[in-house]
Amino acid sequence: MELNPTLLFNRITCVLNNSSEMGSFFAYELAPQPPSLFYGGAMRKPTKSSLGLLLKSFTKQTKLPENGLFVLDGGHLLQSVVWPQPSTYAGVCHSYISYILKHYGAQSTVVFDGYGSTTSTKVAEQRRRAQKCTSVDIIFHDDMPTTTTQAAFLTNGNNKKRLIESLREKMLQAGIRVKQAEADADTLIVSTALAVAESEKLPVVVVGTDTDLLVMMVARATTTTDIFMLCQSKPVVVFSILDIQHAIGYTRNHLMFLHAVTGCDTVSAIYRQGKRKAFNMVHSTQQDFAFLDTFTNNRSTHSEVKTAGETFILKLYRAKNCASLDEYRHIAYKRAIGRSSLSSTFQLASLPPTSAAAKQHSFRTYLAVQEWMGNTLPPTDWGWRSQEGTLEPLETDIAIAPDTLLNMVSCGCKADGCSYMTCSCKKLGLFCTSMCSQCIGQTCNNTSPILIDGNDDQILL
């Protein structure tokens, strides 16, 4: 059912403006999707790079270590190597191998994404990216000339899958170690880098630009062997993970949570509540955020995750003395209306999510953090639902609006009419409101009586 959010708010304010009943309606979304978390039927997308830039600002660039071992993000590699023109697909594969051997050496490890899973939470994000630009499936062989541009070819997941299969075989023959994740490769890249550093006792350099990689390495690295991230090759830009860890101190314990709760590939962003704000709140204040350990504890219950997530979001909105987001939504709404002019429009997205929507958001955050730590949990237990064979985020588990609101009617009686025989409002025992097209709840004999709220000196309609 498609509903107009502004229309729903108008219905509420017509009937319950400033009354004691109005606050109860703010447990509902009053829109097809939670506006502060979703937009146009999809999760709000964050600016992930803002957290990466913030972390890098805590330390200076450094040089590539001598005798370092490299772990390459395969997705980044596919985009970084420029295909020779003209060329065959065998020539394309050779260009990747030559690039690795020249810049990183034969002892490098390449980790690719997987594209076969339909039960990964990353599928929704992969589908969204694919919709931006699509290419036809190309069934190629080694001697076949390239028939499309590199950019177009790589927008098709099936093409990527076939190219990775060909590259994997040829890289192994060249002595390059290759791994492939079931779905998203980020966790496997980080765990591979940590394992290599621990076993080889040599510096390890992760080659990639994804903020997820940087966050996970800063949060998870415990080895005394230094780990670096090569974020740019021309010119070379390298950062020491241990230096960033030392600079941000205790905040690293909550870094994966802060990244996930403010938006990543599998968790929506919160409208106007960005990564820098969340990070600085934890890093710079004297508040106790030990309750965020809930998200790194693999034994946390749904109730504990819900409570910890809602507590943090309330702090993010600077909501003081509020027991729930539903309560603060009502307060935030009244403040916004009080500041607005008659000609201004009200943005539903500016309100915090409901408690029910925040619960599902917290579940997805917990799932993302646990997956980054290498723990596998059933997504359908943590904020996702199976929809036609793929996973979709669960927005909320309550109705979008209460039945008393959805069942409200309006009449089209003449301005001075609204008799019992003809008025649909009167037949149902309802007063006319501004939704009625002719009388607008003011000029007929079925208007709402004037009430005095005992807790307020205002006159209510």
Secondary structure, 3 states (H helix, E strand, C coil): CCCCHHHHHHHHHHHHCCCCCHHHHHHCCCCCCCCCCEECCEECCCCCHHHHHHHHCCCCCECCCCCCEEEEEHHHHHHHCCCCCCCEHHHHHHHHHHHHHHHCCCCCEEEECCCCCCCCCCHHHHHHHHHHCCCCCCCCCCCCECCCCHHHHHCCHHHHHHHHHHHHHHHHHCCCEEEECCCCCHHHHHHHHHHHHHHHCCCEEEECCCHHHHHHHHHHCCCCCCEEEEEEECCEEEEEHHHHHHHHHHHHHHHHHHHHHCCECCECCECCECHHHHHHHHHHCCCCCHHHHHHCCCCCCHHHHHHHHHHHHHHHCCCCCCCCHHHHHHHHHHHHHHHCCCCCCCCHHHCCCCHHHHHHHHHHHHHHHHHHCCCCCCHHHCCEEEECCEEEECCCCCCCCCHHHHCCCCCCCCCCCCCCCCCHHHHCCCCCCCCCCCCCCCCCCCCCCCEECCCCCCEEC
